[in-house]
Amino acid sequence: MVSPTMNTIGSTVLSPKVAAFSSRGPSPVYPDLLKPDIAAPGVSILAAVENSYIFLSGTSMACPHVSGVVALLKAVHPDWSPAAIKSAIVTTASVTDGFGLAVEADGVPRKIADPFDYGGGQILPTRAADPGLVYDIDSKDYLDYLNCTLGVSDTCKVTKPLYFLNLPSIVIPELKTSLTVWRTVTNVGEVEVVYRADIRAPPGVDMTVEPPVLEFNAIQKVRSFVVRFVARQRVQGDYRFGSLTWLDGGRHLVRIPIAVRVVIQDLYSDTS
């Protein structure tokens, strides 16, 4: 039996929730980059159309929300690079709804959302303004990787996979035995602060971080660390998800999503 239709507003609404039409990962072209990066409101958004307003839904409605947040962050932090702004948005996003439950993703079937549904999570502008740490990237690093991915051999200087970019996420599409990647974070919060790693390893994968504690001061504002992944189950599998969060014991939780797929051999059905 189907219950009578009713309208529900306020705190009883189960939100946010990833819409069925929302773009999903992994990227078929660049599987070692996490896509999407972030989720934002995009369903029944009051939008201006010509001389009137109508409710619209789609990623074209979510994009202006993110663009507005980027503009606000640039106004608050005019010295931040595009990469720093992206990092602040991704690492402070929420992966729980208003009731503290895991965000759901609509579709067939409905399921608990994962990084291929929402990237870092639901965008939180206020938290993004004070992220604590950022994963920054020099623009020349982008260009080096871009030239290589486009096949411009005479200007290609980097041959490493894209998951070695200093992004606020880690995606390893083919973990056969073990792999070590590294990341660098810049302190943009309190000058004297200590962060400790909270590791949530993907199922079937051992994950370690070294060093597990990062100390910052007026001189040491940038710290690097390595993340090592070891396949514990030698099974041709699907993607499994985890996270790495740096905690300062206060208001900062700097979280990056992680996706790893353990493989034994490359199969056409897996890579096509």
Phi, psi and omega per residue, in radians:
M1 nan 2.461 3.118
V2 -1.729 2.230 -3.138
S3 -1.210 2.650 3.101
P4 -1.009 2.555 -3.140
T5 -1.180 2.451 3.067
M6 -2.541 2.715 3.061
N7 -1.684 2.371 3.134
T8 -2.212 2.263 3.135
I9 -2.310 2.910 3.042
G10 1.483 -2.631 -2.976
S11 -1.246 -0.201 -3.124
T12 -1.483 -0.097 3.136
V13 -1.322 2.276 3.126
L14 -1.443 1.674 -3.093
S15 -2.602 2.769 -0.018
P16 -1.331 2.856 3.106
K17 -2.533 2.385 -3.099
V18 -1.290 2.185 -3.120
A19 -1.200 2.647 -3.112
A20 -1.085 -0.533 -3.079
F21 -1.512 -0.062 -3.075
S22 -1.147 2.522 3.137
S23 -1.098 2.480 -3.098
R24 -2.160 2.762 3.000
G25 -1.738 -3.114 0.015
P26 -1.377 2.863 3.099
S27 -1.233 2.181 3.128
P28 -1.263 -0.383 -3.115
V29 -1.580 -0.777 3.139
Y30 -2.186 1.351 -3.049
P31 -1.173 -0.264 3.121
D32 -1.602 0.244 2.976
L33 -2.030 2.366 3.126
L34 -1.322 2.199 3.005
K35 -2.399 2.391 -0.055
P36 -1.254 2.991 3.124
D37 -1.527 -0.653 -2.994
I38 -2.712 2.802 3.063
A39 -2.046 2.539 -3.128
A40 -2.561 2.818 -3.118
P41 -0.978 2.256 -3.114
G42 -2.594 0.227 -3.134
V43 -2.056 2.228 3.121
S44 0.943 0.944 3.129
I45 -1.636 2.275 3.116
L46 -1.250 1.988 -3.019
A47 -2.151 2.592 3.101
A48 -1.432 2.232 3.091
V49 -2.332 1.969 -3.082
E50 0.934 -2.034 -3.085
N51 -1.812 0.379 -3.079
S52 -2.515 -3.012 3.119
Y53 -2.321 2.443 3.068
I54 -2.464 2.826 3.080
F55 -1.542 2.216 3.141
L56 -2.254 2.747 3.098
S57 -2.309 2.612 3.104
G58 2.524 2.973 3.092
T59 -1.141 -0.388 3.075
S60 -1.214 -0.289 3.049
M61 -1.555 -0.560 3.131
A62 -1.280 -0.641 -3.087
C63 -1.001 -0.781 3.124
P64 -1.086 -0.537 3.076
H65 -1.077 -0.817 -3.125
V66 -1.164 -0.716 3.129
S67 -1.063 -0.699 3.109
G68 -1.125 -0.715 3.112
V69 -1.126 -0.724 3.105
V70 -1.040 -0.748 3.133
A71 -1.102 -0.729 3.121
L72 -1.132 -0.741 3.133
L73 -1.133 -0.660 3.121
K74 -1.161 -0.581 3.106
A75 -1.217 -0.669 -3.136
V76 -1.327 -0.649 -3.106
H77 -2.210 1.320 -3.065
P78 -1.108 -0.312 -3.130
D79 -1.574 -0.053 -3.139
W80 -1.313 2.469 3.073
S81 -1.397 2.888 3.042
P82 -0.971 -0.669 3.136
A83 -1.147 -0.685 3.122
A84 -1.139 -0.693 3.115
I85 -1.147 -0.767 3.092
K86 -1.055 -0.765 3.134
S87 -1.047 -0.781 3.139
A88 -1.036 -0.678 -3.131
I89 -1.223 -0.787 -3.061
V90 -1.240 -0.760 -3.007
T91 -1.347 -0.230 -3.137
T92 -1.902 0.082 -3.106
A93 -1.201 2.793 -3.101
S94 -1.782 2.449 3.080
V95 -1.987 0.237 3.083
T96 -2.177 2.741 3.140
D97 -1.571 -2.970 -3.096
G98 -1.134 -0.274 3.118
F99 -1.732 0.055 -3.112
G100 1.443 0.147 3.120
L101 -1.601 2.780 3.113
A102 -1.072 2.419 3.118
V103 -1.093 2.404 3.105
E104 -1.694 2.763 3.078
A105 -2.123 2.107 3.082
D106 -1.225 2.626 3.136
G107 2.756 -2.877 3.109
V108 -2.144 1.768 -0.021
P109 -1.524 2.951 2.980
R110 -1.196 2.501 -3.067
K111 -2.629 2.986 2.992
I112 -1.215 2.291 -3.091
A113 -1.190 2.626 3.081
D114 -2.301 3.078 -3.087
P115 -0.994 -0.417 3.074
F116 -1.359 -0.126 3.034
D117 -1.688 -0.722 -3.007
Y118 -2.322 0.128 -3.138
G119 1.166 -2.106 3.098
G120 -1.345 -0.358 -3.127
G121 2.325 -2.820 3.133
Q122 -1.412 2.239 -3.058
I123 -1.090 2.386 3.123
L124 -2.253 1.640 -3.012
P125 -1.016 -0.715 -3.085
T126 -1.117 -0.771 3.119
R127 -1.183 -0.594 -3.131
A128 -1.124 -0.445 3.132
A129 -1.238 -0.321 3.141
D130 -2.406 1.268 -3.026
P131 -1.409 -0.279 -3.091
G132 1.508 -1.075 3.112
L133 -2.226 2.662 3.031
V134 -2.334 2.572 3.024
Y135 -1.662 1.744 -3.060
D136 -1.661 2.724 -3.136
I137 -2.429 2.349 3.046
D138 -1.295 2.457 -3.091
S139 -1.048 -0.524 3.138
K140 -1.184 -0.480 3.076
D141 -1.143 -0.698 3.066
Y142 -1.035 -0.808 -3.077
L143 -1.132 -0.695 3.131
D144 -1.068 -0.813 -3.139
Y145 -1.201 -0.641 3.138
L146 -1.112 -0.778 3.136
N147 -1.078 -0.614 -3.134
C148 -1.272 -0.734 -3.106
T149 -1.222 -0.450 3.110
L150 -1.501 -0.094 3.107
G151 1.389 0.397 3.103
V152 -1.465 1.514 -2.943
S153 -1.124 -0.599 -3.053
D154 -1.275 -0.288 3.119
T155 -2.021 0.124 -3.112
C156 -1.417 2.085 -3.127
K157 -1.992 -0.155 -3.063
V158 -2.143 2.256 3.124
T159 -2.008 -0.004 -3.138
K160 -1.316 2.697 3.070
P161 -1.066 2.796 -3.065
L162 -1.189 -0.313 3.129
Y163 -1.262 -0.041 3.029
F164 -1.522 -0.146 2.989
L165 -1.087 2.577 -3.079
N166 -1.396 1.040 -3.094
L167 -1.553 2.754 3.080
P168 -1.432 0.832 3.115
S169 -3.002 2.801 3.068
I170 -2.401 2.171 3.066
V171 -2.222 2.112 3.112
I172 -2.051 1.798 -3.057
P173 -1.347 -0.299 -3.091
E174 -2.502 1.483 3.076
L175 -1.697 1.879 -3.086
K176 -1.634 -0.714 3.090
T177 -2.341 -1.261 3.127
S178 -2.565 2.788 -3.126
L179 -2.759 2.469 3.098
T180 -2.134 2.232 3.057
V181 -2.122 2.912 -3.131
W182 -2.346 2.735 3.123
R183 -2.463 2.726 3.102
T184 -2.239 2.332 3.128
V185 -2.111 2.575 3.121
T186 -2.019 2.283 3.135
N187 -1.358 2.125 3.096
V188 -2.108 0.273 3.136
G189 -1.941 -2.395 3.137
E190 -1.075 2.525 -3.050
V191 -1.161 -0.890 3.138
E192 -1.676 1.879 -3.073
V193 -2.718 2.635 3.109
V194 -2.168 2.271 3.103
Y195 -1.977 2.454 3.087
R196 -2.093 2.506 -3.062
A197 -1.438 2.334 2.982
D198 -1.967 1.929 -3.000
I199 -1.768 2.189 2.999
R200 -2.080 1.629 -3.039
A201 -1.278 2.510 3.011
P202 -1.047 2.472 3.123
P203 -0.958 2.368 -3.141
G204 1.465 0.067 -3.110
V205 -2.291 2.304 2.991
D206 -1.520 2.324 -3.062
M207 -2.328 2.227 3.115
T208 -2.250 2.657 3.124
V209 -2.203 2.326 -3.127
E210 -2.409 2.143 -0.041
P211 -1.379 2.711 3.138
P212 -1.432 -0.128 3.129
V213 -2.245 2.301 3.121
L214 -2.068 2.178 3.137
E215 -1.922 2.323 -3.137
F216 -2.135 2.599 3.048
N217 -2.634 -2.947 -3.077
A218 -1.116 -0.479 -3.139
I219 -1.625 -0.794 -3.097
Q220 -1.662 1.599 -3.115
K221 -1.771 -0.247 -3.102
V222 -2.184 2.285 3.121
R223 -2.335 2.557 3.104
S224 -2.007 2.718 3.091
F225 -2.612 2.830 3.117
V226 -2.036 2.581 3.096
V227 -2.126 2.174 -3.114
R228 -1.964 2.296 3.130
F229 -2.029 2.332 3.107
V230 -2.270 2.176 3.122
A231 -1.218 2.069 -3.136
R232 -1.561 -0.490 3.123
Q233 -2.039 2.017 -3.117
R234 -1.463 1.315 -3.102
V235 -2.355 2.396 3.053
Q236 -1.183 1.902 -2.977
G237 -2.214 -3.050 3.086
D238 -1.747 3.136 3.128
Y239 -1.187 2.477 3.010
R240 -2.168 2.635 -2.954
F241 -2.114 2.605 3.095
G242 -2.670 -2.818 3.134
S243 -2.819 2.815 3.012
L244 -2.280 2.129 -3.105
T245 -2.151 2.279 3.036
W246 -1.697 2.170 -3.065
L247 -2.021 2.353 3.095
D248 -1.805 0.148 -3.126
G249 1.363 0.048 3.124
G250 -2.200 -2.164 -3.045
R251 -1.588 -0.127 -3.046
H252 -1.713 2.185 3.000
L253 -2.237 1.830 -3.035
V254 -1.762 1.697 -2.975
R255 -1.909 2.315 3.006
I256 -2.069 2.406 3.095
P257 -1.356 2.638 -3.126
I258 -2.339 2.349 3.085
A259 -2.302 2.244 -3.092
V260 -2.352 2.374 3.033
R261 -2.097 2.082 3.107
V262 -1.467 2.281 3.134
V263 -2.310 2.673 3.020
I264 -1.726 -0.713 3.094
Q265 -2.645 2.762 3.103
D266 -1.318 2.172 3.094
L267 -2.038 2.493 -3.113
Y268 -1.000 -0.695 -3.101
S269 -1.169 -0.410 -3.134
D270 -1.527 -0.526 -2.999
T271 -1.800 -0.144 -3.108
S272 -1.379 nan nan
